Amino acid sequence: MKTLLLFGRIDLENKNNHQKRFVFKFILPENYENEWALLPMFSSFFKEFKLNQLLRKCNISKEKGIPTKEVFQMIFLLPFTGKSFSGFLQSRHPIFQGKKDTIYRFLQKTSGCWRKLLFLLSAKVVTEAWFPLTRSLKRYTWVVDDSPYERPRSSKVEGFSRFYDHAQGRFSRGFRMLTLGLTDGATFIPFSFSLLSSYQKENQLYPMDSSLNKRSKRAKLQKESQEKAPEVFLKLLDEALKYCPLVSTILLDSWFSFPSLIKQGTL
């Protein structure tokens, strides 16, 4: 069974009345169905790493109604419980008082920068709660990998495309998800990701929206999704190094390791 970790800290006073900070980790089993038992852990995590401030920095907000923190916390809880939106809201004692439309409207907003939020939160967790566990940074390395993100039942999804899955040796429908993260060999902290569509028109199953403002975040992500994976990888790495410049080694698949890419990655 997979385990999921939540990082945090606790302050204790020693004999000289000086605060000493200790790092602790919550170990969570996969598909933990009792969301009320998870809620105190998530509240502590949100408070410790100042999620409210990070959400404001990334322009992720709501105009009225249920606070942004509660909506985001509900979305954040879902992967740990293994439930769907409907199953979560229809539980006997729901912890979220809103409706499913509240969640969908929040996720459909394009003004917020979710990638920046992931960068900021991951950097905060790594520098404040992960690096203090060891004195040597040599054990840490960046990892990049692309995995199939299949959507076999979808049809009208922007950027939906047909791609070849090398692991299974067949064509699939959906996206390729390029992920960049940091690992110490036992734990993986995701820093960024990009959903890649096909840049070949014959493999594109649903077109992009061409009416967008070219300067908007959504239009920039559209353009990025049709770039080649090595080009997107370098962009993600450059952004990650701005937030976490201490780690300088990279682990990647053999098909990434051709001379021009390695040369650009070492500059």
Backbone as CSV, one residue per row, in Angstrom:
resi,resn,N_x,N_y,N_z,CA_x,CA_y,CA_z,C_x,C_y,C_z
1,MET,0.843,-1.196,0.000,0.000,0.000,0.000,0.881,1.251,0.000
2,LYS,0.529,2.202,-0.835,1.279,3.453,-0.901,1.032,4.276,0.357
3,THR,2.020,5.100,0.737,1.841,6.020,1.858,2.092,7.435,1.378
4,LEU,1.370,8.377,1.940,1.489,9.777,1.601,1.940,10.537,2.829
5,LEU,2.797,11.528,2.633,3.367,12.263,3.747,2.880,13.692,3.765
6,LEU,2.633,14.194,4.964,2.409,15.621,5.166,3.512,16.115,6.075
7,PHE,4.217,17.150,5.633,5.312,17.686,6.413,4.817,18.820,7.299
8,GLY,5.474,19.012,8.430,5.151,20.133,9.302,6.278,20.338,10.293
9,ARG,6.049,21.242,11.250,7.062,21.508,12.268,6.370,21.737,13.592
10,ILE,7.126,21.616,14.669,6.591,21.921,15.990,7.679,22.634,16.782
11,ASP,7.297,23.631,17.550,8.240,24.407,18.347,8.151,23.992,19.813
12,LEU,9.287,23.689,20.416,9.355,23.347,21.835,10.374,24.244,22.508
13,GLU,10.143,24.551,23.769,11.077,25.399,24.515,12.014,24.520,25.327
14,ASN,13.297,24.870,25.285,14.264,24.132,26.081,14.471,24.820,27.434
15,LYS,15.447,24.363,28.185,15.650,24.888,29.533,16.005,26.366,29.548
16,ASN,16.625,26.866,28.491,17.028,28.271,28.428,15.960,29.157,27.812
17,ASN,14.733,28.626,27.700,13.598,29.359,27.149,13.796,29.753,25.681
18,HIS,14.645,29.013,24.995,14.827,29.239,23.564,14.011,28.204,22.805
19,GLN,13.330,28.685,21.789,12.522,27.751,21.010,13.405,26.899,20.109
20,LYS,13.116,25.625,20.068,13.829,24.710,19.186,12.817,24.085,18.239
21,ARG,13.125,24.081,16.984,12.172,23.635,15.962,12.507,22.229,15.492
22,PHE,11.503,21.367,15.522,11.655,19.983,15.095,10.784,19.728,13.871
23,VAL,11.298,18.916,12.977,10.526,18.537,11.802,9.754,17.255,12.096
24,PHE,8.483,17.213,11.722,7.716,15.999,11.877,6.983,15.696,10.583
25,LYS,6.551,14.452,10.423,5.833,14.041,9.218,4.608,13.224,9.618
26,PHE,3.487,13.541,8.983,2.310,12.686,9.091,2.399,11.636,7.996
27,ILE,2.254,10.379,8.345,2.228,9.311,7.347,0.777,8.887,7.166
28,LEU,0.256,9.073,5.954,-1.147,8.810,5.688,-1.298,7.598,4.792
29,PRO,-2.152,6.646,5.147,-2.401,5.512,4.253,-3.202,5.957,3.047
30,GLU,-3.090,5.184,1.961,-3.821,5.513,0.742,-5.318,5.266,0.944
31,ASN,-6.146,6.151,0.330,-7.608,6.030,0.392,-8.132,5.979,1.823
32,TYR,-7.705,6.934,2.610,-8.175,7.056,3.992,-9.556,7.693,3.953
33,GLU,-10.608,6.922,4.234,-11.976,7.348,3.959,-12.542,8.317,4.991
34,ASN,-11.984,8.384,6.180,-12.518,9.260,7.223,-11.901,10.645,7.086
35,GLU,-12.589,11.529,6.334,-12.038,12.863,6.097,-11.984,13.722,7.359
36,TRP,-12.848,13.417,8.340,-12.821,14.183,9.591,-11.532,13.919,10.368
37,ALA,-10.975,12.715,10.247,-9.702,12.405,10.900,-8.536,13.091,10.190
38,LEU,-8.675,13.315,8.876,-7.621,13.977,8.114,-7.620,15.489,8.308
39,LEU,-8.796,16.053,8.610,-8.945,17.500,8.639,-7.967,18.204,9.584
40,PRO,-7.749,17.742,10.833,-6.775,18.422,11.705,-5.359,18.436,11.134
41,MET,-4.970,17.338,10.473,-3.640,17.278,9.869,-3.510,18.301,8.740
42,PHE,-4.553,18.404,7.902,-4.517,19.351,6.794,-4.565,20.785,7.294
43,SER,-5.340,21.030,8.337,-5.405,22.387,8.898,-4.045,22.810,9.427
44,SER,-3.354,21.874,10.088,-2.011,22.161,10.594,-1.038,22.427,9.448
45,PHE,-1.152,21.621,8.396,-0.292,21.802,7.216,-0.548,23.150,6.567
46,PHE,-1.813,23.533,6.392,-2.168,24.811,5.772,-1.637,25.977,6.587
47,LYS,-1.760,25.867,7.916,-1.298,26.950,8.779,0.212,27.057,8.786
48,GLU,0.883,25.917,8.857,2.343,25.907,8.935,2.988,26.505,7.694
49,PHE,2.467,26.165,6.518,3.077,26.632,5.274,2.330,27.803,4.641
50,LYS,1.419,28.405,5.416,0.774,29.669,5.049,0.134,29.601,3.661
51,LEU,-0.753,28.628,3.505,-1.408,28.415,2.210,-2.240,29.615,1.788
52,ASN,-2.839,30.316,2.739,-3.649,31.483,2.380,-2.819,32.542,1.666
53,GLN,-1.613,32.780,2.174,-0.731,33.762,1.536,-0.305,33.306,0.146
54,LEU,-0.013,32.022,0.013,0.405,31.506,-1.290,-0.725,31.608,-2.308
55,LEU,-1.960,31.333,-1.879,-3.109,31.432,-2.781,-3.279,32.865,-3.280
56,ARG,-3.106,33.834,-2.379,-3.233,35.242,-2.791,-2.117,35.639,-3.748
57,LYS,-0.893,35.154,-3.496,0.231,35.462,-4.382,-0.008,34.950,-5.793
58,CYS,-0.724,33.852,-5.887,-0.978,33.220,-7.192,-2.311,33.649,-7.793
59,ASN,-2.942,34.641,-7.192,-4.204,35.202,-7.701,-5.313,34.151,-7.764
60,ILE,-5.306,33.237,-6.806,-6.353,32.222,-6.712,-7.323,32.666,-5.628
61,SER,-8.506,33.092,-6.027,-9.442,33.674,-5.068,-10.878,33.483,-5.550
62,LYS,-11.827,33.813,-4.659,-13.251,33.819,-4.970,-13.816,35.197,-4.625
63,GLU,-14.820,35.615,-5.373,-15.411,36.927,-5.136,-16.337,36.937,-3.927
64,LYS,-17.057,35.847,-3.701,-18.012,35.804,-2.597,-18.333,34.360,-2.249
65,GLY,-19.132,34.194,-1.180,-19.557,32.857,-0.791,-18.537,32.154,0.087
66,ILE,-18.417,30.855,-0.094,-17.522,30.037,0.730,-16.074,30.488,0.535
67,PRO,-15.302,30.656,1.625,-13.914,31.132,1.506,-13.054,30.242,0.611
68,THR,-12.082,30.872,-0.033,-11.177,30.144,-0.931,-10.476,28.995,-0.221
69,LYS,-10.068,29.233,1.026,-9.340,28.205,1.774,-10.160,26.931,1.913
70,GLU,-11.466,27.055,2.204,-12.313,25.880,2.400,-12.498,25.112,1.097
71,VAL,-12.666,25.835,-0.008,-12.833,25.166,-1.301,-11.546,24.438,-1.677
72,PHE,-10.414,25.116,-1.519,-9.137,24.509,-1.871,-8.838,23.311,-0.965
73,GLN,-9.173,23.422,0.312,-8.937,22.326,1.251,-9.743,21.093,0.870
74,MET,-10.969,21.314,0.388,-11.808,20.191,-0.023,-11.189,19.482,-1.231
75,ILE,-10.704,20.268,-2.203,-10.057,19.683,-3.386,-8.781,18.947,-2.980
76,PHE,-8.054,19.522,-2.042,-6.789,18.962,-1.567,-7.009,17.630,-0.850
77,LEU,-8.156,17.481,-0.190,-8.462,16.266,0.556,-8.797,15.079,-0.352
78,LEU,-9.359,15.351,-1.518,-9.898,14.285,-2.371,-8.901,13.170,-2.676
79,PRO,-7.660,13.464,-3.118,-6.739,12.367,-3.448,-6.426,11.465,-2.266
80,PHE,-6.514,12.002,-1.045,-6.186,11.218,0.135,-7.333,10.305,0.552
81,THR,-8.552,10.647,0.165,-9.714,9.836,0.538,-10.103,8.838,-0.542
82,GLY,-9.691,9.084,-1.788,-10.061,8.210,-2.885,-11.505,8.361,-3.320
83,LYS,-12.152,9.440,-2.900,-13.557,9.659,-3.238,-13.687,10.625,-4.407
84,SER,-14.836,10.595,-5.066,-15.174,11.581,-6.091,-15.824,12.782,-5.419
85,PHE,-16.049,13.859,-6.207,-16.740,15.021,-5.660,-18.101,14.622,-5.094
86,SER,-18.843,13.844,-5.872,-20.194,13.456,-5.454,-20.161,12.611,-4.181
87,GLY,-19.265,11.644,-4.126,-19.161,10.795,-2.947,-18.758,11.578,-1.711
88,PHE,-17.898,12.572,-1.923,-17.441,13.406,-0.815,-18.583,14.258,-0.265
89,LEU,-19.373,14.833,-1.163,-20.446,15.735,-0.748,-21.658,14.988,-0.207
90,GLN,-21.831,13.723,-0.607,-22.995,12.962,-0.184,-22.750,12.104,1.053
91,SER,-21.598,12.283,1.684,-21.317,11.532,2.905,-22.278,11.944,4.012
92,ARG,-22.398,11.122,5.026,-23.401,11.344,6.075,-23.157,12.653,6.823
93,HIS,-21.895,12.963,7.087,-21.556,14.204,7.794,-20.498,14.947,6.979
94,PRO,-20.904,15.625,5.918,-19.924,16.293,5.047,-19.230,17.447,5.757
95,ILE,-17.933,17.595,5.492,-17.190,18.696,6.097,-17.218,19.938,5.216
96,PHE,-17.719,19.789,3.990,-17.816,20.917,3.073,-19.289,21.216,2.833
97,GLN,-19.684,22.462,3.080,-21.095,22.828,3.029,-21.532,23.358,1.657
98,GLY,-20.605,23.465,0.725,-20.958,23.964,-0.597,-21.500,22.866,-1.498
99,LYS,-21.719,23.225,-2.762,-22.217,22.280,-3.746,-21.145,21.987,-4.789
100,LYS,-21.429,21.009,-5.641,-20.456,20.605,-6.653,-20.173,21.739,-7.639
101,ASP,-21.173,22.552,-7.955,-20.975,23.667,-8.880,-19.956,24.668,-8.343
102,THR,-19.907,24.816,-7.012,-18.927,25.720,-6.397,-17.508,25.278,-6.735
103,ILE,-17.287,23.961,-6.674,-15.964,23.415,-6.977,-15.627,23.610,-8.447
104,TYR,-16.580,23.305,-9.334,-16.312,23.400,-10.768,-16.078,24.845,-11.205
105,ARG,-16.831,25.776,-10.668,-16.609,27.188,-11.009,-15.231,27.644,-10.550
106,PHE,-14.829,27.176,-9.378,-13.511,27.539,-8.843,-12.388,26.998,-9.729
107,LEU,-12.533,25.753,-10.191,-11.499,25.139,-11.017,-11.471,25.694,-12.436
108,GLN,-12.597,26.222,-12.905,-12.674,26.738,-14.270,-12.118,28.155,-14.410
109,LYS,-11.861,28.820,-13.292,-11.310,30.172,-13.372,-9.888,30.124,-13.946
110,THR,-9.608,31.012,-14.873,-8.302,31.015,-15.540,-7.386,32.132,-15.049
111,SER,-7.836,32.911,-14.055,-7.020,34.030,-13.578,-5.901,33.574,-12.645
112,GLY,-6.099,32.450,-11.960,-5.085,31.979,-11.025,-3.955,31.239,-11.708
113,CYS,-2.786,31.248,-11.071,-1.609,30.562,-11.620,-1.313,29.340,-10.751
114,TRP,-1.868,28.202,-11.151,-1.715,26.979,-10.370,-0.284,26.456,-10.408
115,ARG,0.384,26.652,-11.503,1.775,26.177,-11.584,2.659,26.935,-10.602
116,LYS,2.439,28.229,-10.487,3.216,29.025,-9.533,2.927,28.565,-8.108
117,LEU,1.664,28.233,-7.810,1.316,27.752,-6.475,2.074,26.470,-6.148
118,LEU,2.138,25.549,-7.110,2.858,24.302,-6.883,4.345,24.573,-6.668
119,PHE,4.930,25.483,-7.453,6.331,25.857,-7.262,6.566,26.398,-5.855
120,LEU,5.752,27.368,-5.439,5.943,28.031,-4.147,5.751,27.070,-2.986
121,LEU,4.696,26.255,-3.051,4.423,25.330,-1.959,5.505,24.256,-1.871
122,SER,5.901,23.697,-3.001,6.933,22.651,-2.995,8.257,23.196,-2.486
123,ALA,8.621,24.406,-2.929,9.867,25.015,-2.472,9.833,25.261,-0.969
124,LYS,8.685,25.666,-0.455,8.542,25.930,0.974,8.664,24.643,1.786
125,VAL,8.020,23.577,1.306,8.096,22.286,1.992,9.538,21.762,1.984
126,VAL,10.194,21.872,0.831,11.544,21.324,0.691,12.550,22.087,1.554
127,THR,12.525,23.411,1.484,13.546,24.204,2.189,13.301,24.296,3.692
128,GLU,12.029,24.260,4.113,11.730,24.450,5.532,11.514,23.151,6.300
129,ALA,11.108,22.087,5.610,10.788,20.858,6.326,11.558,19.642,5.844
130,TRP,12.126,19.705,4.641,12.789,18.516,4.081,14.303,18.599,4.206
131,PHE,14.904,19.712,3.747,16.347,19.857,3.833,16.872,19.786,5.268
132,PRO,16.148,20.306,6.280,16.671,20.194,7.645,16.837,18.771,8.147
133,LEU,16.258,17.792,7.461,16.394,16.405,7.893,17.790,15.840,7.623
134,THR,18.544,16.490,6.769,19.878,16.000,6.437,20.816,17.177,6.241
135,ARG,22.095,16.951,6.470,23.099,18.006,6.302,23.672,18.045,4.892
136,SER,23.536,16.959,4.156,24.124,16.878,2.822,23.054,17.007,1.751
137,LEU,23.324,17.845,0.746,22.400,18.002,-0.374,22.729,17.047,-1.520
138,LYS,23.787,16.250,-1.377,24.195,15.356,-2.457,23.181,14.244,-2.705
139,ARG,22.357,13.946,-1.710,21.395,12.849,-1.867,20.161,13.278,-2.655
140,TYR,20.001,14.573,-2.926,18.822,15.076,-3.618,19.113,15.254,-5.105
141,THR,18.110,14.978,-5.910,18.258,15.156,-7.353,16.914,15.494,-7.979
142,TRP,16.961,16.237,-9.077,15.753,16.495,-9.861,15.415,15.257,-10.677
143,VAL,14.144,14.994,-10.871,13.685,13.876,-11.692,12.670,14.413,-12.690
144,VAL,12.818,14.032,-13.954,11.847,14.410,-14.980,11.368,13.142,-15.680
145,ASP,10.072,13.089,-15.920,9.511,11.910,-16.577,8.210,12.299,-17.250
146,ASP,7.901,11.651,-18.363,6.593,11.872,-18.987,5.800,10.576,-18.932
147,SER,4.557,10.697,-18.521,3.678,9.545,-18.336,2.388,9.763,-19.117
148,PRO,1.761,8.696,-19.578,0.482,8.854,-20.285,-0.631,9.262,-19.320
149,TYR,-1.404,10.242,-19.723,-2.582,10.659,-18.969,-3.781,10.382,-19.872
150,GLU,-4.304,9.163,-19.751,-5.330,8.700,-20.680,-6.712,9.255,-20.322
151,ARG,-7.457,9.627,-21.361,-8.853,10.064,-21.215,-9.692,9.300,-22.249
152,PRO,-9.851,7.990,-22.084,-10.490,7.179,-23.134,-11.955,7.517,-23.366
153,ARG,-12.649,8.063,-22.357,-14.077,8.362,-22.508,-14.337,9.788,-22.953
154,SER,-13.309,10.601,-23.006,-13.484,12.008,-23.365,-13.552,12.173,-24.875
155,SER,-14.177,13.261,-25.296,-14.244,13.563,-26.723,-14.032,15.062,-26.981
156,LYS,-14.695,15.922,-26.213,-14.601,17.360,-26.430,-13.766,18.012,-25.333
157,VAL,-12.493,17.676,-25.325,-11.537,18.243,-24.376,-10.489,19.006,-25.172
158,GLU,-10.288,20.261,-24.826,-9.350,21.106,-25.569,-7.945,20.501,-25.546
159,GLY,-7.354,20.350,-26.714,-6.021,19.784,-26.814,-5.976,18.264,-26.801
160,PHE,-7.142,17.634,-26.755,-7.243,16.183,-26.734,-6.551,15.611,-27.974
161,SER,-5.715,14.589,-27.779,-4.940,14.103,-28.921,-4.674,12.601,-28.805
162,ARG,-4.111,12.082,-29.867,-3.742,10.667,-29.960,-2.220,10.596,-29.873
163,PHE,-1.716,9.749,-28.967,-0.267,9.656,-28.789,0.135,8.190,-28.633
164,TYR,1.407,7.923,-28.864,1.904,6.544,-28.772,2.467,6.291,-27.377
165,ASP,1.965,5.275,-26.705,2.424,4.880,-25.378,3.512,3.816,-25.538
166,HIS,4.768,4.210,-25.301,5.887,3.287,-25.496,5.877,2.164,-24.468
167,ALA,5.328,2.409,-23.286,5.319,1.382,-22.243,4.404,0.215,-22.621
168,GLN,3.245,0.534,-23.231,2.294,-0.512,-23.592,2.355,-0.883,-25.071
169,GLY,3.105,-0.106,-25.852,3.259,-0.423,-27.267,2.006,-0.227,-28.091
170,ARG,1.216,0.798,-27.763,-0.020,1.060,-28.515,-0.350,2.551,-28.442
171,PHE,-1.274,2.970,-29.302,-1.732,4.350,-29.281,-2.817,4.530,-28.217
172,SER,-2.814,5.693,-27.570,-3.798,6.019,-26.544,-4.386,7.392,-26.826
173,ARG,-5.502,7.691,-26.161,-6.174,8.987,-26.302,-6.048,9.751,-24.994
174,GLY,-5.643,11.020,-25.107,-5.499,11.838,-23.909,-4.343,12.810,-24.046
175,PHE,-3.461,12.798,-23.046,-2.312,13.705,-23.024,-1.084,12.949,-22.523
176,ARG,0.065,13.557,-22.731,1.282,13.109,-22.055,1.564,14.107,-20.937
177,MET,1.767,13.611,-19.729,2.006,14.487,-18.588,3.488,14.500,-18.243
178,LEU,4.132,15.633,-18.497,5.545,15.799,-18.183,5.650,16.337,-16.762
179,THR,6.351,15.612,-15.899,6.433,15.957,-14.481,7.880,16.199,-14.074
180,LEU,8.093,17.251,-13.289,9.412,17.554,-12.732,9.291,17.593,-11.217
181,GLY,10.174,16.876,-10.536,10.118,16.856,-9.082,11.484,16.645,-8.467
182,LEU,11.506,16.632,-7.147,12.739,16.470,-6.386,12.624,15.206,-5.551
183,THR,13.702,14.420,-5.495,13.660,13.178,-4.736,14.955,12.971,-3.957
184,ASP,14.826,12.224,-2.853,16.007,11.798,-2.096,16.178,10.285,-2.187
185,GLY,15.431,9.653,-3.091,15.491,8.207,-3.251,14.368,7.486,-2.538
186,ALA,13.720,8.169,-1.591,12.613,7.557,-0.853,11.328,8.358,-0.979
187,THR,11.451,9.667,-1.096,10.293,10.563,-1.157,10.385,11.414,-2.418
188,PHE,9.248,11.687,-3.008,9.194,12.502,-4.224,8.312,13.717,-3.978
189,ILE,8.838,14.912,-4.255,8.092,16.162,-4.119,7.895,16.744,-5.518
190,PRO,6.673,16.769,-6.052,6.450,17.340,-7.395,6.600,18.853,-7.373
191,PHE,7.302,19.390,-8.369,7.494,20.832,-8.466,6.675,21.444,-9.591
192,SER,6.505,20.712,-10.675,5.737,21.256,-11.798,5.339,20.135,-12.739
193,PHE,4.384,20.441,-13.611,3.960,19.480,-14.617,3.399,20.244,-15.813
194,SER,3.314,19.570,-16.933,2.726,20.161,-18.130,2.017,19.060,-18.911
195,LEU,0.758,19.321,-19.280,0.007,18.376,-20.104,0.318,18.667,-21.566
196,LEU,0.911,17.703,-22.238,1.359,17.885,-23.615,0.370,17.268,-24.589
197,SER,-0.042,18.062,-25.553,-0.864,17.578,-26.650,0.075,17.220,-27.802
198,SER,-0.467,16.763,-28.902,0.365,16.449,-30.062,0.574,17.712,-30.905
199,TYR,1.800,17.913,-31.376,2.071,19.049,-32.261,1.809,18.690,-33.726
200,GLN,1.439,17.423,-33.964,1.089,16.992,-35.316,-0.433,17.067,-35.493
201,LYS,-0.885,17.815,-36.459,-2.314,18.066,-36.635,-3.126,16.794,-36.871
202,GLU,-2.531,15.816,-37.526,-3.278,14.581,-37.802,-3.584,13.794,-36.531
203,ASN,-2.861,14.065,-35.433,-3.104,13.369,-34.164,-3.960,14.176,-33.192
204,GLN,-4.319,15.398,-33.547,-5.148,16.228,-32.678,-6.615,15.861,-32.879
205,LEU,-7.277,15.427,-31.800,-8.654,14.953,-31.869,-9.680,16.050,-31.566
206,TYR,-9.253,17.117,-30.899,-10.154,18.235,-30.624,-9.321,19.512,-30.652
207,PRO,-9.774,20.531,-31.386,-8.937,21.721,-31.605,-8.812,22.616,-30.371
208,MET,-7.805,23.473,-30.416,-7.619,24.490,-29.387,-8.543,25.679,-29.664
209,ASP,-8.872,26.416,-28.629,-9.674,27.625,-28.760,-8.778,28.744,-29.298
210,SER,-9.036,29.179,-30.534,-8.178,30.189,-31.179,-8.603,31.615,-30.872
211,SER,-9.677,31.797,-30.093,-10.186,33.147,-29.826,-9.567,33.784,-28.582
212,LEU,-8.631,33.105,-27.941,-8.073,33.617,-26.686,-7.107,34.765,-26.923
213,ASN,-6.991,35.618,-25.901,-5.973,36.668,-25.898,-4.599,35.993,-25.813
214,LYS,-3.721,36.284,-26.748,-2.427,35.608,-26.820,-1.561,35.864,-25.595
215,ARG,-1.869,36.927,-24.826,-1.067,37.244,-23.643,-1.608,36.581,-22.377
216,SER,-2.738,35.903,-22.456,-3.343,35.279,-21.278,-2.589,34.009,-20.895
217,LYS,-2.734,33.612,-19.633,-2.081,32.391,-19.143,-2.563,31.173,-19.920
218,ARG,-3.846,31.131,-20.195,-4.406,29.973,-20.897,-3.831,29.840,-22.301
219,ALA,-3.671,30.967,-23.000,-3.113,30.915,-24.353,-1.646,30.463,-24.322
220,LYS,-0.905,30.900,-23.294,0.495,30.496,-23.182,0.613,28.996,-22.902
221,LEU,-0.313,28.471,-22.083,-0.302,27.034,-21.809,-0.703,26.234,-23.053
222,GLN,-1.626,26.797,-23.831,-1.992,26.157,-25.103,-0.768,26.004,-25.993
223,LYS,-0.038,27.085,-26.124,1.151,27.071,-26.981,2.179,26.080,-26.451
224,GLU,2.376,26.068,-25.139,3.352,25.167,-24.529,2.968,23.702,-24.738
225,SER,1.667,23.401,-24.699,1.219,22.009,-24.807,1.548,21.399,-26.165
226,GLN,1.807,22.227,-27.168,2.111,21.709,-28.495,3.599,21.799,-28.827
227,GLU,4.397,22.108,-27.818,5.842,22.093,-27.993,6.369,20.689,-27.698
228,LYS,7.600,20.442,-28.086,8.204,19.139,-27.840,8.611,19.017,-26.375
229,ALA,8.581,17.781,-25.863,8.837,17.533,-24.442,10.196,18.070,-23.956
230,PRO,11.308,17.891,-24.705,12.583,18.436,-24.218,12.567,19.956,-24.048
231,GLU,11.866,20.677,-24.929,11.781,22.128,-24.813,10.996,22.533,-23.565
232,VAL,9.895,21.827,-23.302,9.087,22.124,-22.120,9.861,21.770,-20.851
233,PHE,10.604,20.669,-20.895,11.401,20.262,-19.731,12.380,21.356,-19.317
234,LEU,13.055,21.969,-20.274,14.014,23.028,-19.952,13.318,24.234,-19.331
235,LYS,12.113,24.557,-19.804,11.349,25.650,-19.208,11.004,25.350,-17.747
236,LEU,10.513,24.128,-17.504,10.145,23.747,-16.150,11.354,23.755,-15.222
237,LEU,12.491,23.283,-15.740,13.704,23.246,-14.930,14.180,24.652,-14.588
238,ASP,14.151,25.564,-15.548,14.552,26.947,-15.282,13.694,27.570,-14.194
239,GLU,12.387,27.334,-14.253,11.485,27.880,-13.238,11.756,27.255,-11.877
240,ALA,11.977,25.939,-11.848,12.213,25.246,-10.580,13.499,25.729,-9.910
241,LEU,14.518,25.993,-10.701,15.798,26.439,-10.138,15.704,27.834,-9.541
242,LYS,14.732,28.630,-9.975,14.528,29.957,-9.361,14.051,29.817,-7.926
243,TYR,13.220,28.787,-7.674,12.647,28.597,-6.346,13.487,27.672,-5.470
244,CYS,14.287,26.808,-6.092,15.097,25.857,-5.331,16.432,25.643,-6.050
245,PRO,17.370,26.587,-5.911,18.621,26.534,-6.690,19.707,25.655,-6.086
246,LEU,19.453,24.998,-4.955,20.516,24.294,-4.244,20.856,22.938,-4.848
247,VAL,19.914,22.330,-5.587,20.136,20.996,-6.157,20.546,21.141,-7.615
248,SER,21.614,20.458,-8.014,22.173,20.676,-9.352,22.282,19.413,-10.194
249,THR,21.768,18.279,-9.715,21.822,17.044,-10.509,20.422,16.682,-11.020
250,ILE,20.378,15.996,-12.180,19.105,15.659,-12.830,19.109,14.184,-13.203
251,LEU,18.003,13.511,-12.936,17.808,12.118,-13.328,16.696,12.088,-14.377
252,LEU,16.980,11.477,-15.547,15.984,11.472,-16.621,16.082,10.201,-17.456
253,ASP,15.049,9.970,-18.260,15.015,8.803,-19.133,16.096,8.906,-20.212
254,SER,16.460,7.765,-20.770,17.526,7.749,-21.765,17.148,8.527,-23.024
255,TRP,15.847,8.595,-23.350,15.479,9.292,-24.582,15.580,10.807,-24.426
256,PHE,15.706,11.305,-23.173,15.976,12.722,-22.958,17.463,13.049,-23.138
257,SER,18.304,12.037,-22.971,19.739,12.298,-22.857,20.441,12.300,-24.210
258,PHE,20.125,13.305,-25.045,20.904,13.499,-26.260,21.739,14.767,-26.094
259,PRO,22.860,14.888,-26.806,23.891,15.887,-26.519,23.388,17.329,-26.412
260,SER,22.528,17.754,-27.338,22.098,19.165,-27.320,21.312,19.497,-26.059
261,LEU,20.456,18.564,-25.602,19.661,18.804,-24.394,20.548,18.812,-23.155
262,ILE,21.495,17.877,-23.078,22.415,17.842,-21.932,23.238,19.120,-21.876
263,LYS,23.669,19.601,-23.026,24.451,20.836,-23.062,23.631,22.026,-22.561
264,GLN,22.380,22.116,-22.983,21.520,23.212,-22.522,21.201,23.086,-21.032
265,GLY,21.086,21.851,-20.545,20.765,21.643,-19.141,21.900,21.919,-18.202
266,THR,23.131,21.979,-18.726,24.291,22.237,-17.870,24.737,23.688,-17.904
267,LEU,24.053,24.524,-18.682,24.454,25.937,-18.745,24.037,26.675,-17.488
